């Protein structure tokens, strides 16, 4: 078997002056051999076409009047990506005159089209993990997917290791059972752990394309002073606008939706030429996002301010420049975003990094070094979540009765669950069946039953309906629509409402009072009223506007970048590419104190303003630092050091106390991850929040009900009651175990804390100072940022920065 292209495919390539790339031929040869593959190819290298070519060639060889049957299923993380791929695939299909039907299916697909697709399936269907799980939960799934020949999983790096990835892996295992000859294909441009991702895909071989042209990455700093702290990057707005004006079309990536709103406003205030600039993030109304995407494709825009909503493989061929405002937090993430520019494998993508503060300059330079070295970061995929498993088990029962031992064997065929113990499987099955022994007396938790032959059935069609209404693993804070109110009374506007702008989290809406202003959808809005279904606002207003923030919006610094930054700090020979203010800052730190080393932990202590400060240069990311701050302050309190508070950034942990910190080595002993961690987690509200998410995914709490939907307060009350019951009566309940596992992997970043403490054991460098050090200035400003509010905030912080810098300099005076 080889990768020879038959007609009309060979002629189609030749007519465009193209030659199939080696990795495209390799994918075709693998398909002909019946092998599953992982393709790693740079953006613009024809990766998606390579994944589909074997299917297109196989379908083209079939009779045009063949019975309708699903041949290839494509799954991606984004609905928009599936739509984009379908549009791009349709072009060669139509130009070659092939009798191949291509359709999409998502939560937005009308019910009549979904019904038609079941009765008359297309040859190729493009969908999402959630929609695939829904399709597999129907009794006709075995018939519907029996003909399936190929499963194509795009942007697989973005799925593996996540709960959506667990869901997809379980669905793939079911598809392999329904269609034993199924061939699997994984596609990605950024894979840090090829072996683990290949195992996730179920690949027999890995096909790796040669790297594309190296990206051209510049560093852009604001004119004048370089900020000490903050992460919005608004000081550089004039320089960003100048870069936009010099290019045809730019994507300006930011790290949070709040940052997107603020930067959009900052650019518009100085946009004297009224360059067409748009805003794109996941909380905007979908119709608004589609308008922006259409304007991009038509060449009517000069720039789009975007979050991760434009990260993944959408093909914006006209984009000739990407700007990243704020540090990228990871090399793989930066590579993914840079790939949106140019989108051609053999031509360099142009990118500009815009750090928001001095530490971010170090991170951006480390990311540039990582990109130049061709090294990617990212954690290896973890074991699958038990809450996702619970949802899947119920879905399989909705499709057809099953024998537990057969389903267990099938589930172990999914890579995230390859090591699942029978005990854990039985515990999850028991939970789905009756809620666990602490809840088994309640009828509403009984969703499965077992017949005399041992087969497990769903407990009625209503249970199946409720399950399908709640499929999915993305648990967002409850959202409320934002609408423009009419000019009439607030009450009348509250009943009707105007144009839909998007959604904000309920807690943000609940904090607003009539007349308050906030930024959203690129507009300054004044709050009018809150109805049962919408937040009503009108354009205009004055004063300092609020900006909606969204839970889970900020990503921590990756382990890989953190290590590069530590190594850079310790090696002055690597400072040559750093801006002069940053080189001077580091040189001053070396003179006044010490620089953090690559394999130790630098801790500084000093007095200031009637307090004592402990500054630990951990470089393990905000989540790990926040957890470490909670644990350290507990220890300091027991030691009589009277801790008063702490602040955590991605780089540094700062704690202030009434007594001078002492016994530094003992404070950082590794045993803090024992009883201290357990007692803190038991008291913390964090585990309650984690349990709420787990309970929603596992189906213990149903957000969506026939004819109704629970609001945030109802969900919180339900989850808190259940959490208390289970902690008291069944502390080893499977959902409590799942919540603890989630907390360790995510919210508290336990692995990174453990790595830090192991690295620090016997290698803590404690420097006792008489005043603040240069490297500590940014974290002290973050403390000020936490406590200062009102119109004078920026002026106050600027004055404080200047005072701190003068104090930290050689010859400065302590305050």
Buried (B, 14 or more C-beta within 10 A) or exposed (E): EEBEBEEBBEEBBEEEEEEBBEBBBBBBBBBBEEBBBBBBBBBBBBBBBBBBBBBBBBBBEEEEEEEEBBBBBBBBBBBBBBBBBBEEBBEBBEEBEBEBBBBBBBEEBEEEEBEEBBEEBBBBBBBBBBBBBBBBBBEEBBEBBEBBBBBBBBBBBBBBBBBBBBBBBBBBBBBBBBBEEBBBBBBBBBBBBBEBBBBBBBBBBBBEBEEBBEBBBEBBBBEEEBBBBBBBBBBBBEBBBEBBEEBEBBBBBBBBBBBBBBBBBBBBEEBEEEBEBBBBBBBBBEEBBEBBBEBBBEEEBBBBBBBBBBBBBBBBEBBBBBBBBBBBBBBBBBBBBBBBBBBBBEEBBBBBBBBBBBBBBBBBBBBBBBBEEEBBBBBEBBBBBBBBBBBBBBBBBBBBBBEBEEBBEBBBBBBBBBEBEEEBBEBBBBBBBBBBEBBBEEEEBBBBBBEEEEBBBBBEEEBBEBBBBBBBBEBBBBBBBBBBBBEEEBEEBBEEBBEBBBBBBBBBBEEBEEEBBBBBBBBBBBBBBBBEEBBBBBEEBEEEBBBBBBEEBBBBBBBBBBBBBBBBBBEBEBBEEBBEBBBEBBBBBEEBBBBBBBEBBBBBBBBBEEBBBBBBBBBBBBBBBBBBBBBBBBBBEEBEBBBEBBBBBBBBBBBBBEEEBBEBBEBBBEEBBEEBBEEBBEEBEBBBBBBBBBBBBBBBBBBEEEEEEBEBEBBBEBBBEBBEEBBEEBEEBBBBBBBBBBBBBBBBBBBBBBBBBEBBEEEBBBBBBEBBBBBBBBBBBBBBBEEBEEEEEEEBBBEBBEBBBEBBBEEBEEE
